């Protein structure tokens, strides 16, 4: 999570599945999915696989596991036949180091001549880094670090329907359900190179492996069929950390406890929990259990092992007796602790602590959307024509396409308008009723990019006059997003009634914030939000300088009282908040959008 939330995951408007899953935004997704366009449901899926620690024991096994992990991750998307997958292979090795050339040869042969042909998939592209060794001199003599042979797999495939992407979110709204473990390791439960071995500063002798490629083929086909039939409620592949981590992550995503019986999965409960053999866990409706088990019959060792419970405990049993048990909150805090400590060193420590302590709220309802009333249409649309709105962009802007698509769907006629066209006089603002100022990496997303954009207008007499005239017309509206919002705040001297507008500075966390947040719509004068007052929406936020700072603290209250605040951040219970990360930038009164 501490890495995911500092990178923009919403640009293009076509991202259908990112790492964050469910109402509590837990970073456990197996696959990334994007839509192919703004109409229809076809798309693309991407996933990765790697198991470099295993290469210290067995290079070919590590490569087979990397491919298997990519396949089981990608199985969460609605792809169809396994043959549609394409792989990109990133090979890394210390060429010339004793034994490594032979290990690389054996590993490439295992993948290129054996496993991929057996699976019916190809590797049309890839790269290699064959200098994974460094040598240096110290006063104590020559030192060196040598990396093992490593294969990092990126897998891609077309998606038939982006809406049918499975996630690890356990469902509590489908009645009685069952958890199914699909073990493609055939109960061998080998621990070599696993996370458990590393915790005990060991390596081990025998790692997990994909011994039977035909099981992976059968597994992928079965998951695709069951997904098409709507028989899978939740899905998570088994990889790093083994079955224990897989089930815990599913519980974290669903904010639920679970009870699991391990006895039918092998002879050693420790190995059952922590071996990283290829496989997955499924949640299915109890009524569909027999049908699902029958469809998975040829896909490895398949067993129904448990179900959800109501006491928020994650409980593992061995022959009916408790083996390992703790509260979901307790284990989720352990799971998130490393990220919290890293975030404390990197970001504002108080913000990091607030986010970490939010996990203590076992009754957190999560993101909840509420529409209080139906939105009304923009007044000009009733005239029988599509109002023209210019989609204004600057060098480096990359949010203009989804902005145009949104306005087009809402009944407008979007017009592309680069600043260079305005400067050269090729286009003007006088023929449009609306202006949308887009964001996304203007000027390479340098700090203060919006201020620089505004100065290109303020210091050009012709542009200054054109924008002032547009703002003063009674039949126009303006929307600014991201750098566009920052730019408009710098133009307040040209905008009638904008005297109390704030300026935007760095977020309180000290980091770029990419979040999915709740906002409420107070009573306001926005023509775009007419009829939506009282609604609560979930919206993506992506900004590094989003904290509103007013010249006088009272100005925030005045804007709110005068209906000039359009959106406010709220927590998961609907309360206006300045608490991080529900309010990702720290603006007063939760203000996220303001208007005239």
C-alpha positions in Angstrom: 0.0 0.0 0.0 2.8 2.5 0.8 4.0 2.2 -2.8 0.6 2.0 -4.6 -0.9 5.1 -3.2 1.9 7.4 -4.5 1.3 6.5 -8.1 -1.6 7.7 -10.3 -3.9 4.7 -11.1 -6.8 6.7 -12.6 -5.4 8.5 -15.6 -7.0 7.5 -18.9 -10.3 6.8 -17.2 -10.0 3.2 -18.5 -8.6 1.5 -15.4 -11.2 -1.1 -14.4 -9.2 -3.1 -11.8 -6.2 -1.8 -9.9 -4.4 -3.1 -6.9 -6.9 -1.7 -4.3 -9.9 -4.0 -3.7 -13.3 -3.4 -2.2 -14.9 -0.9 0.2 -11.8 -0.9 2.4 -9.3 -0.5 -0.4 -7.0 -3.4 0.5 -4.1 -3.9 -2.0 -4.5 -7.6 -2.8 -5.8 -7.7 -6.4 -4.4 -10.5 -8.6 -4.7 -8.9 -12.0 -4.8 -5.5 -13.6 -7.6 -4.8 -16.1 -8.2 -1.9 -18.4 -11.0 -1.2 -20.8 -10.4 -0.9 -24.5 -12.5 2.2 -24.9 -15.2 4.3 -23.4 -18.0 2.2 -25.0 -18.4 -1.5 -24.5 -16.8 -3.9 -22.0 -13.8 -5.5 -23.9 -10.4 -4.8 -22.4 -7.0 -6.1 -21.6 -5.5 -7.9 -18.5 -2.0 -7.8 -17.2 -0.3 -9.8 -14.4 3.1 -10.7 -13.2 4.9 -13.7 -11.7 8.3 -14.1 -10.1 9.9 -16.5 -7.6 13.6 -15.5 -7.5 14.4 -16.9 -4.0 13.6 -20.5 -5.3 16.3 -20.0 -8.0 18.9 -20.3 -5.2 17.8 -23.9 -4.9 16.5 -24.8 -8.4 16.6 -22.3 -11.3 14.2 -24.3 -13.6 11.6 -24.7 -10.8 11.8 -20.9 -10.1 11.0 -20.2 -13.7 8.2 -22.7 -13.9 6.7 -21.1 -10.7 7.0 -17.6 -12.2 5.0 -18.6 -15.2 2.5 -20.5 -13.1 2.0 -17.5 -10.8 1.4 -15.2 -13.8 -1.2 -17.7 -15.1 -3.0 -18.1 -11.8 -3.1 -14.3 -11.4 -4.4 -13.8 -14.9 -7.1 -16.4 -14.4 -9.0 -13.9 -12.3 -9.9 -12.0 -15.5 -12.5 -13.2 -18.1 -10.1 -14.2 -20.8 -11.3 -17.5 -22.4 -8.8 -20.1 -23.6 -5.3 -20.2 -22.1 -3.8 -19.9 -25.6 -4.8 -16.2 -25.6 -2.1 -15.4 -23.1 1.2 -13.9 -24.2 4.2 -13.6 -22.0 7.1 -11.2 -21.7 10.2 -12.7 -20.1 12.8 -10.6 -18.3 15.9 -12.8 -17.8 18.5 -11.9 -15.2 21.7 -13.7 -14.4 25.4 -13.2 -13.5 26.9 -14.4 -16.8 30.3 -15.9 -16.4 30.0 -16.6 -12.7 30.8 -20.3 -11.9 27.8 -22.4 -12.5 25.4 -19.6 -13.5 25.7 -20.1 -17.3 24.7 -23.7 -17.0 21.9 -22.8 -14.6 20.6 -20.2 -17.1 20.8 -22.7 -20.0 18.8 -25.2 -18.0 16.2 -22.6 -16.9 15.7 -21.3 -20.5 15.3 -24.8 -21.8 12.8 -25.6 -19.1 10.7 -22.7 -20.1 11.2 -22.4 -23.8 11.3 -26.0 -24.9 9.3 -27.7 -22.2 6.7 -25.7 -20.1 5.5 -23.1 -22.6 4.9 -25.6 -25.4 3.1 -27.9 -23.0 0.8 -25.0 -22.0 0.3 -23.8 -25.5 1.5 -20.3 -24.8 4.3 -18.3 -26.3 6.9 -15.7 -25.2 7.0 -13.3 -28.2 9.0 -10.6 -26.4 11.4 -10.1 -23.5 14.7 -8.7 -22.4 17.8 -9.8 -20.5 20.1 -8.4 -17.9 23.2 -10.6 -17.8 25.5 -8.6 -15.6 23.9 -9.3 -12.2 27.1 -9.3 -10.3 29.1 -6.5 -8.8 32.7 -6.6 -7.4 34.4 -3.9 -5.4 37.5 -3.4 -3.2 37.6 -2.7 0.5 40.4 -2.5 3.0 39.5 -6.0 4.0 39.8 -7.2 0.4 37.6 -8.0 -2.6 33.9 -8.1 -2.0 31.2 -9.2 -4.4 27.4 -9.7 -4.7 25.9 -12.1 -7.2 22.2 -12.4 -7.9 20.7 -15.8 -8.7 19.2 -16.6 -12.1 15.9 -14.8 -12.2 12.9 -14.8 -14.5 10.3 -12.1 -14.1 7.2 -12.8 -16.2 4.7 -10.3 -17.4 1.5 -11.8 -18.8 -1.0 -10.2 -21.1 -4.4 -11.2 -22.6 -7.5 -9.7 -24.1 -10.5 -9.6 -21.8 -14.0 -10.4 -23.0 -15.8 -8.5 -20.3 -14.0 -6.3 -17.8 -17.1 -6.5 -15.4 -16.4 -10.2 -14.7 -13.0 -9.7 -13.1 -12.7 -11.7 -9.9 -11.2 -10.3 -6.7 -10.1 -11.7 -3.3 -13.0 -9.8 -1.6 -14.9 -12.4 0.4 -18.7 -11.8 0.1 -21.0 -11.7 3.0 -24.1 -10.8 1.0 -24.7 -14.1 -0.8 -25.9 -16.3 2.0 -24.1 -19.5 3.0 -20.8 -19.9 1.2 -17.8 -22.3 1.2 -14.1 -21.8 0.7 -12.4 -24.1 -1.7 -8.6 -24.8 -1.9 -7.3 -25.8 -5.3 -3.8 -27.3 -4.8 -1.8 -27.9 -8.1 1.1 -29.1 -6.0 -0.7 -32.4 -5.3 -0.3 -32.2 -1.5 3.5 -32.1 -1.6 3.6 -28.8 0.3 7.3 -28.2 -0.2 8.8 -25.4 1.8 12.2 -24.6 0.1 12.7 -21.0 -0.8 9.4 -20.0 0.9 8.7 -16.9 2.9 8.5 -19.2 6.0 12.0 -20.5 5.3 13.3 -16.9 5.0 11.7 -15.9 8.3 13.8 -18.6 10.0 17.0 -17.5 8.0 16.9 -20.8 6.1 16.8 -21.7 2.4 15.6 -25.3 2.4 16.3 -28.2 0.1 13.2 -28.8 -2.0 11.1 -25.9 -3.4 7.6 -25.9 -4.7 7.3 -26.7 -8.4 4.9 -27.1 -11.3 5.3 -30.9 -11.8 2.2 -31.3 -14.0 1.5 -28.5 -16.5 -1.7 -30.3 -17.6 -3.2 -29.5 -14.1 -2.6 -25.7 -14.7 -4.3 -26.0 -18.1 -7.3 -27.7 -16.6 -7.4 -25.3 -13.7 -7.4 -22.2 -16.0 -10.1 -23.6 -18.2 -12.3 -24.5 -15.1 -11.9 -21.0 -13.6 -12.9 -19.4 -16.9 -15.9 -21.6 -17.2 -17.0 -21.1 -13.6 -16.5 -17.3 -13.9 -18.6 -17.2 -17.1 -21.3 -19.1 -15.2 -21.2 -16.7 -12.3 -20.3 -19.5 -9.8 -17.2 -17.8 -8.2 -17.8 -15.1 -5.6 -14.1 -14.5 -4.7 -10.8 -15.7 -6.0 -7.1 -15.3 -4.9 -4.1 -17.1 -6.2 -1.7 -18.9 -3.8 1.8 -17.6 -4.0 4.1 -15.7 -1.7 3.3 -16.6 1.9 1.2 -19.7 1.0 -2.3 -20.6 2.0 -2.1 -18.7 5.4 -1.4 -15.4 3.7 -3.9 -16.1 0.8 -6.8 -16.7 3.2 -5.8 -13.8 5.5 -5.7 -11.3 2.6 -9.1 -12.5 1.5 -10.4 -11.9 5.0 -8.8 -8.5 5.1 -10.4 -7.5 1.8 -13.9 -8.7 3.0 -13.6 -7.5 6.6 -14.7 -10.9 7.8 -13.6 -13.8 9.9 -13.2 -17.3 8.6 -12.9 -20.8 9.9 -10.8 -23.3 7.9 -10.1 -27.1 8.5 -6.7 -28.1 7.2 -6.7 -31.9 7.8 -7.7 -32.9 4.2 -4.9 -30.8 2.6 -1.9 -32.9 3.7 -0.1 -34.4 6.7 1.9 -31.5 8.1 -0.2 -28.4 9.1 2.8 -26.1 9.1 3.6 -27.1 5.5 0.0 -26.8 4.5 -0.2 -23.2 5.7 3.1 -21.9 4.4 4.1 -23.9 1.3 4.0 -21.8 -1.8 2.8 -24.4 -4.3 0.8 -23.3 -7.2 -2.9 -23.0 -6.5 -5.8 -20.8 -5.5 -8.7 -20.3 -3.1 -12.3 -19.8 -4.2 -15.4 -18.6 -2.4 -18.6 -20.1 -3.8 -22.2 -20.3 -2.8 -23.0 -23.4 -0.7 -25.7 -24.2 -3.2 -23.2 -24.3 -6.0 -20.5 -26.3 -4.1 -21.1 -29.7 -5.6 -21.2 -28.3 -9.2 -18.0 -26.3 -8.7 -16.1 -29.3 -7.1 -17.2 -31.4 -10.0 -15.9 -28.9 -12.6 -12.6 -28.7 -10.8 -12.2 -32.4 -10.4 -9.3 -32.6 -12.9 -7.5 -29.4 -11.7 -5.4 -30.8 -8.9 -6.2 -31.6 -5.2 -9.5 -29.8 -4.6 -11.2 -29.6 -1.2 -13.9 -27.4 0.5 -12.1 -26.4 3.7 -14.3 -23.9 5.5 -16.5 -20.9 5.5 -16.9 -17.4 6.9 -17.7 -16.7 10.6 -19.5 -13.9 12.4 -17.0 -13.3 15.2 -14.3 -11.6 13.0 -11.7 -14.3 14.0 -9.4 -16.0 11.5 -9.4 -19.6 12.8 -7.4 -22.6 11.5 -8.4 -26.0 12.7 -6.5 -29.3 12.7 -8.9 -32.3 12.9 -11.5 -30.1 14.6 -9.2 -28.6 17.2 -7.9 -25.0 17.1 -4.4 -24.8 15.6 -3.9 -21.1 15.0 -6.4 -18.3 15.7 -6.4 -14.5 16.1 -8.7 -11.6 15.4 -8.8 -10.3 11.9 -7.8 -6.8 13.0 -4.8 -8.1 14.9 -3.4 -10.0 12.0 -4.2 -7.2 9.5 -2.2 -4.8 11.8 0.8 -7.3 11.6 0.4 -7.6 7.9 0.4 -3.8 7.4 3.0 -2.9 10.0 6.1 -3.0 7.7 4.4 -0.6 5.3 3.4 1.7 8.2 7.0 1.8 9.5 8.4 2.6 6.0 5.7 5.3 5.5 6.6 6.8 8.9 10.2 7.3 7.7 9.2 8.6 4.3 6.0 10.7 4.9 4.4 12.8 7.6 4.5 10.4 10.7 1.2 11.7 12.0 -0.6 10.9 8.7 1.1 7.4 8.6 -0.1 6.7 12.1 -3.7 7.8 11.4 -3.9 5.5 8.4 -2.4 2.6 10.4 -4.7 3.1 13.4 -7.7 3.2 11.1 -7.3 -0.6 11.0 -8.4 -0.8 14.6 -11.9 0.1 13.6 -13.4 -3.3 13.2 -16.9 -1.9 12.4 -15.6 0.5 9.7 -18.4 0.3 7.1 -16.1 1.0 4.1 -16.9 3.1 1.1 -20.6 3.6 0.7 -22.3 5.4 -2.2 -25.6 7.2 -1.7 -27.6 9.2 -4.3 -30.1 11.3 -2.6 -31.9 12.4 -5.8 -31.6 12.1 -9.5 -29.3 14.5 -11.3 -30.8 17.1 -13.5 -29.6 17.9 -17.0 -27.6 20.9 -17.9 -30.1 23.6 -18.9 -28.8 24.2 -22.4 -29.2 20.5 -23.3 -33.0 21.0 -23.3 -32.7 23.4 -26.3 -32.0 20.5 -28.7 -28.4 21.2 -29.2 -25.2 20.0 -27.6 -23.5 22.8 -25.7 -19.8 23.2 -26.8 -17.2 22.8 -24.0 -13.5 23.3 -24.7 -11.2 20.7 -23.3 -8.3 22.9 -22.4 -4.8 21.3 -22.1 -1.2 22.3 -21.8 2.1 20.7 -22.6 2.2 17.3 -20.9 -1.5 17.1 -19.9 -2.8 13.6 -20.2 -6.3 13.8 -18.7 -8.0 15.3 -21.8 -9.3 12.2 -23.4 -11.4 10.9 -20.5 -12.6 14.5 -19.8 -13.9 14.7 -23.4 -15.5 11.3 -23.1 -17.3 12.2 -19.9 -18.6 15.4 -21.3 -19.7 13.7 -24.5 -21.6 11.1 -22.6 -23.3 13.9 -20.6 -24.6 15.5 -23.7 -22.0 18.1 -24.6 -19.9 18.6 -27.7 -16.3 18.5 -26.5 -13.7 20.6 -28.5 -10.0 19.9 -28.1 -8.1 23.1 -27.3 -4.4 23.1 -26.7 -3.0 26.3 -25.2 -0.7 26.6 -28.2 -3.8 27.1 -30.4 -5.0 29.9 -28.2 -1.6 31.5 -28.2 -1.4 31.3 -32.0 -5.0 32.5 -32.5 -6.1 29.4 -34.2 -9.0 28.9 -31.8 -11.0 31.1 -29.4 -13.2 30.8 -26.3 -16.1 32.9 -27.5 -18.0 30.1 -29.3 -18.2 27.8 -26.2 -20.4 27.7 -23.2 -18.1 25.6 -21.1 -14.4 25.2 -20.4 -12.8 22.1 -18.7 -9.2 22.7 -17.7 -7.6 19.3 -17.5 -4.8 17.9 -15.3 -2.3 15.2 -15.3 1.5 16.0 -15.6 1.4 19.4 -17.1 5.0 20.6 -17.7 6.1 17.1 -16.7 4.1 17.5 -13.5 6.7 19.7 -11.8 5.6 21.2 -8.6 3.5 24.3 -9.1 2.8 23.4 -12.7 -0.7 24.9 -12.4 0.8 28.3 -11.3 3.1 28.3 -14.3 0.1 27.5 -16.6 -1.8 30.5 -15.1 1.1 32.9 -15.6 1.2 32.0 -19.4 -2.3 33.6 -19.4 -1.8 36.4 -16.9 1.3 37.7 -18.6 -0.2 37.6 -22.1 -2.5 40.6 -22.7 -4.6 38.9 -25.4 -5.1 35.7 -23.4 -5.8 37.6 -20.2 -8.5 39.5 -21.9 -10.0 36.4 -23.6 -10.2 34.5 -20.3 -11.6 37.5 -18.4 -14.3 37.9 -21.0 -15.2 34.2 -20.8 -15.4 34.2 -17.1 -17.6 37.3 -17.0 -20.2 35.9 -19.5 -23.4 34.9 -17.7 -23.9 31.8 -19.9 -20.6 29.9 -19.2 -19.2 27.5 -16.7 -15.7 26.3 -15.9 -14.4 23.0 -14.5 -10.8 22.6 -13.3 -9.2 19.3 -12.4 -5.8 18.6 -10.9 -3.3 21.0 -12.4 -6.3 22.7 -14.0 -7.8 23.4 -10.6 -4.5 24.8 -9.4 -4.3 26.9 -12.6 -7.9 28.4 -12.1 -7.1 29.2 -8.4 -4.2 31.4 -9.7 -6.6 33.2 -12.1 -9.0 34.4 -9.4 -8.2 38.0 -10.1 -9.9 37.5 -13.5 -13.0 35.6 -12.1 -15.8 37.6 -10.6 -16.6 36.5 -7.0 -13.4 34.4 -6.6 -11.8 36.7 -4.0 -12.1 34.1 -1.2 -10.7 31.2 -3.2 -7.7 29.5 -1.6 -4.4 28.5 -3.1 -3.2 24.9 -3.2 0.0 23.7 -1.5 1.6 20.3 -0.9 -0.5 17.6 0.8 -0.2 17.3 4.5 1.3 13.8 4.1 4.2 15.2 2.0 3.5 12.8 -0.8 1.5 12.5 -4.0 -1.8 10.9 -3.0 -3.6 8.5 -5.3 -6.7 7.3 -3.4 -10.3 6.4 -3.9 -12.2 8.6 -1.5 -15.7 9.5 -0.4 -17.1 13.0 -0.9 -20.4 14.5 -0.1 -22.2 17.2 -2.1 -23.4 20.1 0.1 -26.1 22.5 -1.0 -24.2 24.7 -3.6 -24.6 26.8 -6.7 -22.9 24.4 -9.2 -24.7 24.0 -12.5 -23.0 20.7 -13.0 -24.2 19.3 -9.6 -27.7 20.6 -9.6 -30.1 18.2 -7.9 -27.4 16.1 -6.2 -27.1 17.9 -2.8 -26.8 15.4 0.0 -25.4 12.6 -2.2 -22.3 10.7 -1.2 -20.0 9.6 -4.0 -16.7 7.6 -4.3 -14.2 9.4 -6.5 -10.5 8.9 -7.5 -8.1 11.5 -6.2 -4.6 12.0 -7.7 -2.7 15.0 -6.6 0.5 16.2 -4.9 -0.6 19.7 -4.1 -4.2 19.5 -3.2 -4.3 21.1 0.3 -6.4 24.3 0.2 -4.9 27.2 2.2 -6.9 30.3 2.7 -5.6 33.8 3.4 -8.0 34.0 6.4 -9.3 30.9 8.2 -12.9 32.3 8.2 -12.9 32.3 4.4 -13.5 28.5 4.3 -16.7 28.9 6.4 -17.8 31.8 4.3 -17.4 29.8 1.1 -19.4 27.0 2.6 -22.2 29.3 3.9 -22.5 31.0 0.5 -22.8 27.7 -1.4 -19.4 28.0 -3.0 -18.2 24.5 -1.8 -19.2 21.8 -4.2 -17.6 18.7 -2.7 -16.3 17.8 0.8 -14.3 14.7 1.9 -16.2 12.5 4.3 -15.1 9.4 6.3 -16.7 6.0 5.8 -19.6 7.0 8.2 -20.4 10.1 6.2 -18.9 12.7 8.6 -17.0 15.7 7.2 -13.4 15.0 7.9 -9.8 16.3 8.0 -8.6 12.9 9.0 -6.0 11.1 6.8 -6.4 9.3 4.4 -10.2 9.9 4.2 -9.1 13.5 3.5 -5.9 12.8 1.5 -4.6 16.4 1.4 -5.6 17.9 4.8 -7.8 20.7 3.4 -10.0 22.5 6.1 -13.6 21.4 6.4 -12.9 18.6 4.0 -13.1 21.0 1.1 -12.2 19.2 -2.1 -14.0 21.3 -4.8 -15.1 24.9 -4.6 -17.1 27.0 -7.0 -18.5 30.5 -7.5 
